[in-house]
Amino acid sequence: MPFVQAGGHRLETVRLPASQPRHGAPAIVFLHEGLGSVSMWRDFPQQVADATGCEAVLYSRYGYGKSDRLIAPRTPRTMHDEALVVLPELLDRLHIERPFLFGHSDGASIALIHAGGAKRPIAGLVAMAPHVMLEDVTLASIAQARLAYETSNLRQRLARHHADVDSAFWGWNRVWLDPAFRDWNIEEYLPRIDCPVLAIQGEDDEYGTMEQVDRIARGVRDTTTMKLAECGHSPHRDQAHAVISATAAFITRVLGKQRAAG
């Protein structure tokens, strides 16, 4: 398993070539959810790579997957630090320029902060089940996840994907439920995003409402929203075909406009 040093930590990374590469197409960098990792994406990134002709690049953030174990509590600035410090360094070390970003949940928030605040060129951004502000439904579901971790087989299921499952889970859970996190909001970054955005939200998402993607649409000039029925917090699992098709069409449109612009 290749590892890359970024943000002062060793991070698990995977690069997946497309079955039929599109000449000159940028890579798609996948940013996982709050309890995610490289392995939790399963075969979805490869399917996206094959559908788009773009290389898929995955990494597990610090404290997740096979990356370095978390040794200090996370703070309300964690996603900002990931977007503005760690991700730029990772992209430089992997020699990735002007990528597409594909973020899920916390990963989508990180992608939005990066696109609006890192002052680096981004080809386009897919924000799936994003968070741009804190909602009561989010906190209620995170509190429920804590109960499930302590009383069900959730810990055993997550342990298949994390070298240190306890630090991965509690690092995520405690910071979201920290009273200092109540004012968390990243809407200030939205008007600064100058790349096209595809915002995807499930109608049955237990961690957020349609207000999340609606605020992105109001804040980012070039936004396409996709609202999926019979879909929860993981559209890439609940509605995989729809998400892959929409992502491929989005990337084709963006690359076509870029070629037309010269």
N, C-alpha and C positions, 0 to 999 in steps of 0.2 A: 504494500500500500504506500503510494508516494505521500510525503509530507512536505509542507511548505512552512517556513518560519514567517509569521506576520503578527504584528501587535505584541511581540515579545513571547509568542507561544507557538508550539508546533501544531499545525493544523492538518488534518486528514483531507486529502484532495483526490479527485478522480476526474479524468478527461475522457469523454466518450465521442469518438468521431461519428459523423453521420454515415449511413450506408451509401448514400449518393451525395457527396459534399457539393454544396453550391459554391461556385467559384467566387472568391473574394468576400464571402459572407462572414460577418463577425460571429464570435462565440456567444452562446447563451449561458450566463452565469446564474445558477440556481441557488436561491437563499431559502433555507429551510425554516419551518415553523419553530415555535418556542420549545417544543419537546422533540424536534426533529434531528436528523443526521443524514449523512450520505446514504446509508442503507435504507432509511425510512422512505426515501423517494421511490424505492423499488425500481421497476423498469420504466417509469414514466419519463424521466429525462431522455432515455434512449429513444422512446417513441417520438418525443418532440424533436429530437435531433434528426431522426429519419424523415419526419414529416416536413421539416423546414430546410434540411440540408446544412444546418449550422451545427458546429461542434457544441456539445453540452459539457459544461464545467461545473462540478459540484464540490462543495467543501463543508466540513462540519465545523461550526464555530467553536471557539474556546469553551471547554466544559462539556462538549457534546461528542457523540460518536467515539471515534478513536483518537480524537484530538486531546491535547493536554487536559488533565483533570482540573476542574475549578477549585481554587484554593482560597478564594476570598469571596464574600457576598457580592452579588451584583447590585448595581445602583440604578436609580431612575435614568441615568445617562448612558446605560449600557448600549442601547440601540443606536444612540448618537455616536458613541465611540466606535462601534462596529462599522457604521456607515462612513464616518469621516476620517477614521484613522486606520482601522484594520483592513477594510475592503480595498482602499486605494493601494495600500502596501501589497496586499495579496495579488491584485491585478498587475502591478508592476513586476512582481517576482515571477508571475506566470506569463509575462509579456503579452498581456491581453489589452488591446486598445479598442475603444469605442464599442463595448459589448452591448448586447441586449441583457437586461436583468429580468429574471423571473423569480418573484418572491412570493412566499406563502405565509400569511398571518404575520408574525413578528418579522419574518424575512421580507414580506412586502413593505412593512414600515421602514425597515432598514434600506430597502431599495429606493423608496421615496425620499428619505432623508439624503441618501447619497446623490440622487439625481438633482435634488434641489439645493444641496449645500456643499458638495465636494468640489464643484467647479471643474469637473472633468467631463469630457464628451461621452454621451450615452446614445446608442442608436435608438433604443426604445425600451419600454418597461411594461411588464405584465405584473399587475398587483392583484393577487388572488387572496380573497378573504382578508383584506388589509385592515389595519387599525390606524386611524389618524387622530383619534381622540378616545378617551375612556368612557365606556358605557356601563351602566349597572348590570346589564346582561353578561358582559364580559367578566366582571368581578364575581358574579354569582356562579358562573360556569367554572371559573378557576378555583373558587372555593370548593365546588363539587368535585373537581379533579383531585384536590387534596384529600378529600374523604375517600374517593375511590382508590387512591394510591395507598392509603393506610388500611383499607378494609377489603379490597378486591384483588384480582390478579393483574391489575394494571402495572404494578412494579415488575412482575415477572415478564410481562409482554414488552415493556420498555427496555428491560435489561438485555434483550437480544440485540439492541441497537446502540447501547452506550457502555463504554468500558467502566464508567463509574456512574451507575444509574441514579444513585441518591443525590450526588452533587448536581447532576443534570436536572433532575426534577425539582429539587428544592431551590436551586439557583434561579430557576424560572418562576416557580410558584410564589416564593416569598417576596420577590421584588414587585410582582404585579399586585400583591395584596398589601404591600407596604403603604401606610398612610401618606408617605412622602410622594407616592406615585399618583395620587388622586388628581393632580393638576397636569398630568402628562398630556401633551398635545403637540402634534407636529404639523399642523395646518400652515404654519408660517412658511414652510418649505414648498408648498404646492405651487404658488404663483411663480416661483423661480425655476420650475421644471420646464425645460424647453424642448424635450423630446416627446414623441407620442406615447400615450399611456393606454393600455387595455386594462380596465378594472373589472374584476370578476367577483361576484358575490352570490352565494346560495341563499334562497329564500328561507331555508330552515336552519341557517347558521346559528348554532347555540352560543357562539362567542361574539357575535356582532350583528348589527342590523344594516339595512340598506342605506342608512344615513352615512355610513362610512364611504361607500362608493359615490354617493350623491355629493358629498363634500369634495371628493377628489374631482368629480366632473365640474363642480363650480369653481374649483381652484386652479385646475390645470387646463390650459387653453385647448390642447389637442387630446381629448379623452374620449374613448369609446367604452361604454359600460355594457356589461353582460350580466343579466340577472337570471339565475337558473332555478327553476322549480324543482321540487323533490331533491334538494341538494343542501347538505350541511356545511360544516366548516372545512371540508376537504374536497373541493370540487374536482380535483385531479383523480380522486377515487370514485366519488359519487357520480360524476358526469364526465368521465375521462375523454370519451370521443368528442363531446362538445367542446371541451377545453382545448384539446389538441387541434381540432379543426379551426377554432377561433384564433388560436395562437399562430398557426401556420398562415392563415389569411392575413392576420395583423402584420406578421413579419414580411410577407410578400408585398403588402401594401407599402410598408415603410421603406423597404429596399427599393421598390419601384419608384417611389417619390424621390429618393436620394439619387438614383441614377438619372432621373429626368432633370434634377436640379444641377447635375454635373458634378 
